[in-house]
Amino acid sequence: MPRPDRRSLLLALLAAATGPARAQAFDLKALMQRLARRKAGEARFTEERIVSGFDSPLTASGVLSFAAPDRFARHTLQPVKESMEVQGRTLLLRRGGRTRQMEMDALPEVGALLEAMRATLTGDLALLQQHFATDFSGEEGRWILRLKPLDARLARQLLQIELVGQGADVRSIAMQLAGGDRSLMLLEPLGPPAAGR
């Protein structure tokens, strides 16, 4: 039986070494493709905010939901009932029987922040990178996506958003604000798990 030549053996080893790794690579693009496959989602949240001037953290809990391509809602149940819904470019705030509607273009800083949430949840990488510099690390089992605002006005208020997740689920969102204020939101996905996990 003829012996395989060195070149054939080397090519076979390279293919074996790089083939599976390439197929299993999990980078920002792969994450966003996975997120884009999920057209809607809902998660229970608990949030803790450290705000200068307050002796103890401010806490809140409720439900977040989204539906592709452009709907995002936050319904706070504790300590007071209030909601924030974004549909397209319109922001709707409800609290204590009052409703306030505004266009996101009137609040560019808030608009960029909401776009970060929507773009991440719906897997829209182009929209995300329109507003933020992205830094991705980790693997499918645990990944971290750090976002830094490109808009100078927003950057004066918001230093960074850090999203941590597993597969197609965002499990926490941490925000660092200028002046030392910060918040951490923990998420517990509701409903069936994402396909492909």
VENSUL-V918874 format. One record per residue. N is the residue number from 1. RES is the residue in one letter. SS is DSSP state (@ for helix, = for strand, . for the rest). Layout:
BEGIN
n: [N	N]
res: [RES	RES]
ss: [SS	SS]
END
This chain:
BEGIN
n: [1	2	3	4	5	6	7	8	9	10	11	12	13	14	15	16	17	18	19	20	21	22	23	24	25	26	27	28	29	30	31	32	33	34	35	36	37	38	39	40	41	42	43	44	45	46	47	48	49	50	51	52	53	54	55	56	57	58	59	60	61	62	63	64	65	66	67	68	69	70	71	72	73	74	75	76	77	78	79	80	81	82	83	84	85	86	87	88	89	90	91	92	93	94	95	96	97	98	99	100	101	102	103	104	105	106	107	108	109	110	111	112	113	114	115	116	117	118	119	120	121	122	123	124	125	126	127	128	129	130	131	132	133	134	135	136	137	138	139	140	141	142	143	144	145	146	147	148	149	150	151	152	153	154	155	156	157	158	159	160	161	162	163	164	165	166	167	168	169	170	171	172	173	174	175	176	177	178	179	180	181	182	183	184	185	186	187	188	189	190	191	192	193	194	195	196	197]
res: [M	P	R	P	D	R	R	S	L	L	L	A	L	L	A	A	A	T	G	P	A	R	A	Q	A	F	D	L	K	A	L	M	Q	R	L	A	R	R	K	A	G	E	A	R	F	T	E	E	R	I	V	S	G	F	D	S	P	L	T	A	S	G	V	L	S	F	A	A	P	D	R	F	A	R	H	T	L	Q	P	V	K	E	S	M	E	V	Q	G	R	T	L	L	L	R	R	G	G	R	T	R	Q	M	E	M	D	A	L	P	E	V	G	A	L	L	E	A	M	R	A	T	L	T	G	D	L	A	L	L	Q	Q	H	F	A	T	D	F	S	G	E	E	G	R	W	I	L	R	L	K	P	L	D	A	R	L	A	R	Q	L	L	Q	I	E	L	V	G	Q	G	A	D	V	R	S	I	A	M	Q	L	A	G	G	D	R	S	L	M	L	L	E	P	L	G	P	P	A	A	G	R]
ss: [.	.	.	.	.	@	@	@	@	@	@	@	@	@	@	@	@	@	@	@	@	@	@	@	.	.	.	@	@	@	@	@	@	@	@	@	@	.	.	=	=	=	=	=	=	=	=	=	=	=	.	.	.	.	.	.	.	=	=	=	=	=	=	=	=	=	=	.	.	.	=	=	=	=	=	=	=	=	.	.	.	=	=	=	=	=	=	.	.	=	=	=	=	=	=	.	.	=	=	=	=	=	=	@	@	@	.	@	@	@	@	@	@	@	@	@	@	@	@	@	@	@	.	.	@	@	@	@	@	@	@	=	=	=	=	=	=	=	=	.	.	=	=	=	=	=	=	=	=	.	.	@	@	@	@	.	.	=	=	=	=	=	=	=	=	=	.	.	=	=	=	=	=	=	=	=	=	.	.	.	.	=	=	=	=	=	=	=	=	=	.	.	.	.	.	.	.]
END
